[in-house]
Amino acid sequence: MAQQAYMTETADGGSGPERPGSRLRRLMHRLLAPWRGDPGIWRRGAVLTGITLLLALVMLLHAHVPNTVGNLGSLTETFLPWLGVFVPVLLLLGLWRKSAITLIAVLLPAIVWLNLFGGLLTDKSNGGGDLMVATHNVNADNPDPAGTAREVASSGADVLALEEVPAAKVPVYERALAPTYKYHAVEGTVGLWSKYPMSGVRAVDIKLGWKRAMRATVATPEGPVAVYVAHMPSVRVKLKAGFTARQRDTSADALGEAVADETLPRVILLGDLNGTMNDRSLNGVTSQLRSTQGAAGSGFGFSWPASFPMARIDQIMVKGVAPESSWSLPRTGSDHLPVAARVNLDTRS
């Protein structure tokens, strides 16, 4: 009896096992039946097709979206990966409208998105690396700074950068991190903790009037490395002003100049840049350094907001060293996720 469930009528009236190809053909026949004999499939969906083509153009030409009105270009680039969400939506709408031209047009944004971000869908991490670094915007209003410090220290990072550390809470972080890190320095609201000796510690002027960036030389077993810690000014989306990021952009240019003047060949930048690698306003920095997430990460590595990460604004960027792996760490009491990376300082091989 069980075998009869897999029998079907044959052309000569007999019966035999149903072929998988036959089931697929019948399924396709049922799906396409409403479309057959309908001349409107090539006329319907003109507006939907226009929206689809506009989506493809925005993704393809995002660098040309102007910043003159509310920094619209930077806003688009900050959330650029999320434009891909509209592709399946448009596909379903095209099926609902029975619009052949829309279904064909949907291929364009899909191809553009895959060209931009398809490489991030694969795991590019390796098992190597002789230095682990991490960075975390701990949030000035963190209800458990000591717990947050212990959590990020437990990641095993050799060098740890913290941003948004209020002066009143610096001693809390120092006590919590002292068992793991022998060396540390704090400049304004940013700090650097290291298992290796540090020298040349100084604040970096990013044109804010107060200290939110610093630089130090870390004496690793593989030689000195210039480590920068930075917290760019926050950006805001305002009803009347749009995406306001002018102060952030000025600070990013200043940080880029500091990195350009660096004399050590190996450079690591850790921090909250309040912008993604796609944001043109960070070109002064991103044009000089590689993102560890883009080079050796798994997935997009979104870090903010911690409750539902939508953008990677916390960055680990390098020059003169090889990224081996990059990832986001578990959530702490902050509104950001910590991010970490392993890098290879010996690039001679």
C-alpha positions in Angstrom: 0.0 0.0 0.0 2.8 2.4 0.8 4.2 2.0 -2.7 1.0 3.0 -4.3 1.4 6.5 -2.9 4.3 6.9 -5.3 2.6 5.5 -8.4 1.0 7.5 -11.2 -0.8 6.8 -14.4 1.5 6.4 -17.5 0.7 7.3 -21.0 -0.4 3.8 -21.9 -2.7 3.4 -19.0 -0.2 1.6 -16.8 1.4 2.7 -13.7 4.9 3.2 -12.5 7.1 5.2 -10.1 6.6 9.0 -10.4 9.7 10.7 -11.5 10.9 13.8 -9.6 11.1 15.7 -12.9 7.4 15.0 -13.4 6.4 16.5 -10.1 8.6 19.6 -10.8 6.9 20.1 -14.2 3.4 19.8 -12.6 4.4 22.3 -9.9 5.7 24.8 -12.5 2.6 24.3 -14.6 0.4 25.2 -11.7 2.5 28.3 -10.8 2.6 29.6 -14.4 -1.0 28.7 -15.3 -2.4 32.1 -14.2 0.2 33.8 -16.4 -0.5 32.0 -19.6 -2.6 33.7 -22.1 -2.5 37.0 -20.1 -1.1 39.7 -22.4 -1.1 42.2 -19.5 1.9 40.6 -17.8 4.1 42.8 -20.0 2.1 46.0 -19.4 1.4 45.8 -15.7 3.7 47.1 -13.0 5.3 50.1 -14.7 5.5 52.1 -11.4 6.8 49.1 -9.5 9.4 48.5 -12.2 10.4 52.2 -12.0 10.9 51.8 -8.2 13.0 48.7 -8.7 15.2 50.5 -11.2 15.6 53.5 -8.9 16.7 51.1 -6.1 19.3 49.7 -8.3 20.6 53.1 -9.3 20.8 54.3 -5.7 22.9 51.3 -4.8 25.0 51.5 -7.9 25.6 55.3 -7.7 25.4 55.8 -3.9 28.7 57.8 -4.1 26.8 60.5 -6.2 23.9 61.0 -3.8 24.5 64.6 -2.7 25.4 65.5 0.8 24.2 69.1 0.3 20.8 68.5 1.8 20.9 66.9 5.2 23.9 64.8 4.4 21.6 62.5 2.6 24.5 60.7 0.8 26.2 59.7 4.1 22.9 58.6 5.6 22.3 56.4 2.5 25.8 54.9 2.8 25.5 54.3 6.5 22.5 51.9 5.9 23.4 50.9 2.4 23.4 47.1 3.1 19.8 47.3 4.3 18.6 48.5 0.9 18.9 44.8 -0.1 15.8 44.1 2.1 13.7 45.7 -0.6 14.7 43.2 -3.3 12.6 40.3 -2.0 9.8 42.7 -1.2 9.8 43.9 -4.8 10.0 40.3 -6.1 6.9 39.4 -4.1 5.0 42.5 -5.3 6.0 41.7 -8.9 4.5 38.2 -8.4 1.4 39.6 -6.9 0.9 42.1 -9.7 1.8 39.4 -12.3 4.3 41.8 -13.9 6.9 40.1 -16.0 8.8 43.4 -16.5 9.1 43.9 -12.7 10.4 40.4 -12.2 13.1 40.9 -14.8 13.9 44.3 -13.4 14.4 42.9 -9.9 17.5 41.1 -11.2 19.3 44.5 -11.4 19.2 45.5 -7.7 19.9 41.9 -6.7 23.1 41.8 -8.9 24.2 45.3 -7.7 23.7 44.3 -4.0 25.6 41.0 -4.4 28.4 42.9 -6.1 28.6 45.3 -3.2 28.1 43.0 -0.3 28.1 39.4 -1.5 31.7 39.0 -0.3 30.5 39.7 3.3 28.2 36.7 3.3 31.1 34.3 3.4 33.4 33.6 6.4 36.9 35.0 5.5 38.5 34.4 8.8 41.6 32.3 9.4 42.9 30.7 12.5 46.2 32.6 12.7 47.2 36.0 14.1 49.8 36.9 16.7 47.9 39.9 18.2 44.3 40.2 19.3 42.7 43.6 19.6 39.3 44.8 20.7 37.4 48.0 21.0 34.2 49.0 22.9 32.2 52.1 23.3 31.2 51.3 26.9 28.5 54.1 27.1 28.8 56.9 29.6 25.6 55.8 31.2 26.5 52.1 31.5 24.9 50.8 34.7 27.6 48.2 35.2 31.0 49.5 34.1 33.0 47.0 36.2 31.0 44.1 34.7 31.4 45.4 31.2 35.2 45.8 31.7 35.5 42.2 33.0 33.4 40.9 30.0 35.6 42.5 27.3 38.8 41.5 29.2 37.6 37.9 29.2 37.7 37.9 25.4 41.4 37.4 25.5 42.4 40.6 23.8 46.0 41.7 24.1 45.2 45.3 23.4 41.8 46.8 24.4 40.4 50.3 23.6 37.5 51.8 25.4 35.5 54.9 24.3 33.0 57.1 26.2 34.6 56.6 29.6 33.5 59.3 31.9 36.2 60.7 34.2 34.3 59.7 37.3 34.3 56.0 36.1 37.9 55.8 35.0 39.0 54.3 38.4 36.2 51.7 38.1 37.6 50.5 34.7 41.2 50.7 36.0 40.4 48.4 38.9 38.4 45.9 36.8 41.0 45.7 34.1 44.2 45.7 36.3 44.3 41.9 36.7 44.4 41.4 32.9 46.3 44.4 31.7 49.6 45.6 33.2 49.8 48.8 31.1 47.2 51.4 30.4 46.7 55.1 29.5 43.6 57.3 29.4 43.2 60.6 27.5 40.0 62.4 28.0 37.2 59.9 27.4 39.2 57.3 25.6 41.6 54.7 27.0 44.0 52.0 25.9 44.8 48.9 28.0 47.6 46.6 26.9 49.4 43.4 28.0 52.6 44.9 26.5 54.5 48.0 27.4 53.3 51.3 25.9 55.2 54.5 25.2 54.7 57.7 23.2 51.2 58.1 24.6 49.6 61.4 23.6 46.2 62.9 22.8 45.3 63.3 19.1 43.6 66.6 18.2 40.5 65.9 16.3 39.2 69.5 16.4 36.7 69.1 19.2 38.1 71.2 21.9 38.3 68.2 24.3 40.1 64.8 24.2 38.4 62.0 22.3 41.3 60.4 20.5 44.8 59.2 21.5 47.9 57.4 20.1 50.4 55.1 21.7 53.2 52.8 20.7 52.7 49.3 21.9 55.8 47.2 22.2 54.6 43.8 21.0 56.9 40.7 20.7 56.9 41.3 17.0 58.0 44.9 17.3 56.4 48.3 17.8 52.9 49.1 16.6 51.2 52.5 16.5 47.7 52.1 18.1 45.1 54.9 17.7 41.9 55.1 19.7 39.2 57.5 18.5 35.6 58.4 19.3 34.2 60.5 16.5 31.4 62.9 17.4 27.9 61.5 17.2 25.7 62.1 14.2 22.0 62.9 14.5 19.0 62.6 12.2 16.9 65.7 12.8 13.5 66.6 11.3 14.6 70.0 10.0 18.3 69.5 9.5 18.4 65.9 8.2 21.5 63.8 8.9 23.8 66.2 10.7 27.4 65.0 10.7 29.5 68.1 10.0 31.4 67.9 13.3 32.0 64.2 12.8 33.3 64.8 9.3 35.8 67.5 10.5 37.1 65.2 13.2 37.5 62.3 10.7 39.6 64.6 8.4 41.8 65.5 11.4 42.2 61.9 12.4 43.1 61.0 8.8 45.8 63.7 8.9 47.3 62.2 12.1 47.4 58.7 10.6 49.0 60.1 7.4 51.7 61.7 9.6 52.4 58.4 11.5 56.1 57.3 11.2 55.7 53.7 12.3 54.9 51.3 9.4 52.4 49.2 11.4 49.2 51.0 12.5 46.0 49.9 14.2 43.0 52.1 14.6 40.4 51.2 17.2 37.3 53.1 18.0 33.8 54.3 17.4 33.9 56.3 14.2 30.1 56.9 14.1 30.2 55.9 10.4 30.5 52.8 8.2 33.2 51.9 5.8 30.8 53.0 3.0 30.5 56.5 4.3 32.4 58.9 2.0 32.8 61.4 4.8 35.3 59.0 6.4 37.5 58.8 3.3 40.3 60.6 5.0 40.6 57.5 7.3 39.3 54.7 5.2 41.5 55.5 2.2 44.6 54.7 4.3 43.5 51.7 6.3 41.9 48.3 5.8 38.8 47.2 7.7 39.5 43.9 9.5 35.8 43.0 9.1 35.9 43.6 5.4 39.1 41.7 4.9 38.8 38.8 7.3 35.4 38.9 9.0 32.3 36.7 9.0 29.2 38.6 8.0 28.5 42.3 8.3 29.7 42.6 11.9 27.1 45.2 12.8 27.8 46.7 16.2 25.0 49.3 16.8 22.6 49.5 18.4 23.3 46.5 20.6 19.6 45.6 21.0 19.2 45.2 17.2 22.5 45.9 15.4 21.9 47.7 12.0 25.3 49.3 11.2 29.0 48.7 11.9 30.1 52.1 13.3 32.7 50.6 15.6 35.8 49.9 13.6 39.1 48.1 13.7 41.3 49.2 10.9 44.9 48.4 10.1 47.9 49.3 7.9 51.1 47.3 7.6 49.6 44.3 9.3 47.5 41.4 8.0 43.9 40.9 9.3 43.3 37.2 10.1 39.8 37.3 11.7 37.3 39.8 12.9 34.0 39.5 14.8 31.6 41.0 17.2 31.7 40.1 20.9 28.7 39.4 23.2 26.5 42.3 24.4 27.5 44.1 27.6 25.7 46.9 29.5 26.5 49.3 26.6 24.3 50.3 23.7 27.2 49.2 21.4 28.6 45.7 20.8 32.3 45.2 21.4 34.3 44.2 18.3 37.5 42.2 18.1 40.1 41.1 15.5 43.2 39.0 15.3 46.0 40.3 13.1 49.3 39.0 11.9 52.1 41.5 12.7 54.8 39.5 10.8 53.9 40.1 7.1 57.3 39.0 5.7 56.1 35.6 4.6 
